[in-house]
Amino acid sequence: MIRHIQEFLGLSASLNYQLSGTPINWQGVLALTVGEGYSPPVTATLEAALDYLNHAYGQTKRRLGPFAVLHPIRTAALLARAHRAASLPLPVAGTDMSTAAAELPIRRLSPLEILTVFLHDKQEDLVAAKYIPDVWQSLEADYQRLLERLPAQEQPRLESHIDILTRHPDELYYNYLGRLLSHGRDMPEVVRTKLADRLDNTLDLRMDLQGISPQTDCYEMIFSILFTQSDSSRSDNSPHPSQGKINGSRRLFQLFKNAVFLSLLRREKLDTLDDTVRLLVDTLARSSIAEAQRNLVHLFQYHLQDKHLQREVLHDVMTYCRAGHISHVTPAGDRHRLDGLFKYRFDHEDRDTRNRHLDDLYQDKVLMAEAALAFMAIFASFRNDPTFRIQGIDARGIHFDPGDK
């Protein structure tokens, strides 16, 4: 399982290196993504799916720069590693766990689940409007040939998976997640795929690594601010890095989406669906904590350098969190600046409206630091408390419902 951002970047670099070959060694890409050991017919089908994706995405890039085809491939790699890791025994003191793990049979994803992950964005990303008619017809013919490779009973199931994982036009985000999770017990593949998708999107935020000192540990920084007179929040006098395509408020919005999804999972009691889901939930929460930490470190290094202000922010948010206010949606008011954060700053389906509110949030560096700390506490609660969720979040949306249980 991917445990650290450097592992993720290494995976991304290895996949990108494979994809830059001419011709592309699909066998190598597949081995790096989901491992080896599949039968020749299955391997041929999976390689055909990779070739289809490569042609369909072409030179399209993700917002932070990597080629778009990396996302479905890397998401499959994350899920395959989680599926494998979930089968390993828990560490026991004095036991050589590497030997124990080597004696276990390799746990592989089913071909249908791999295809589900590979194609989970097909209906959103690969649409006729993006291609000239001849190219679109050729791609659709390739896709139909890919479907024909599957056993007859698996073809409609794969297409059903893809449809469930697709957010339809004019479908609210919460409605989409609710619809997806309503199929979770009958089709656990869609839950695992969506978790791996959110994990990849979260880790992908770190493609822009500039500006965070690798020597700055967030918790050590917090301890120094609260208990010493030294200033560990700024290790040098380097200038503020140039702004990337995704600024701090947009990164916090991605953490908001993770909190919504994990809350809905908990509400539906699907966070313990199987061992792979449990591991993905924990990894997504841990990766979200790390992203929130990086945001806080950046803010304290470059924007909020006064130690008295830093200490005030830490004390204030600690009091807010320990009072239990992060466990439910709060209305905006005069009690605390964090009240109304979810509803007012993030909960806007209209992109222009949301961008305006995120732009306003970006200008308020104190609130951004408070939000980063609150997210650290929220995702730590997801990890440490199996009953924790944010009340007021359901498939209808975000609302203030003190009776929500």
Number of C-alpha atoms within 10 A of each C-alpha: 18 19 10 13 16 11 12 20 16 11 18 20 13 14 20 17 12 19 19 10 10 7 8 14 13 20 17 15 20 20 14 17 22 23 18 14 11 16 8 9 11 16 18 15 19 23 18 18 21 22 14 18 22 18 13 24 16 12 12 13 14 13 11 15 11 17 17 19 22 20 21 25 23 24 25 27 28 25 30 24 21 23 24 18 19 19 15 17 11 9 11 8 7 6 9 10 15 10 9 12 14 10 9 11 10 16 15 16 20 13 15 19 20 25 20 24 29 25 24 25 18 19 15 14 14 17 12 14 8 11 13 9 11 8 14 17 13 12 19 16 12 18 16 11 14 16 18 13 16 17 10 10 8 14 15 13 14 20 15 15 24 22 17 20 26 19 19 14 7 8 12 17 20 20 16 19 24 20 15 20 25 16 15 18 12 9 16 17 21 24 23 24 26 21 27 27 21 19 24 22 15 20 19 18 17 17 15 14 11 13 17 17 17 10 8 17 14 20 11 12 18 19 11 17 21 17 9 10 9 11 14 21 27 16 12 9 8 11 8 13 10 8 11 12 11 12 14 24 25 19 17 23 17 18 25 20 18 22 23 23 23 24 23 23 23 18 19 14 12 19 24 14 15 13 15 22 24 17 19 26 24 19 21 26 25 20 22 26 22 19 24 26 20 23 24 25 26 22 21 24 24 17 13 19 14 12 18 12 14 21 15 13 17 18 12 14 21 15 11 19 15 10 10 9 16 20 17 19 21 23 16 15 10 8 9 13 16 21 18 17 18 23 17 15 20 22 19 16 13 9 9 10 14 18 16 12 17 21 16 13 21 17 11 12 18 19 16 20 26 21 24 27 21 21 23 21 20 22 26 17 17 22 17 11 10 11 12 18 24 22 22 20 22 21 18 14 15 19 17 15 13 11 7 12 8
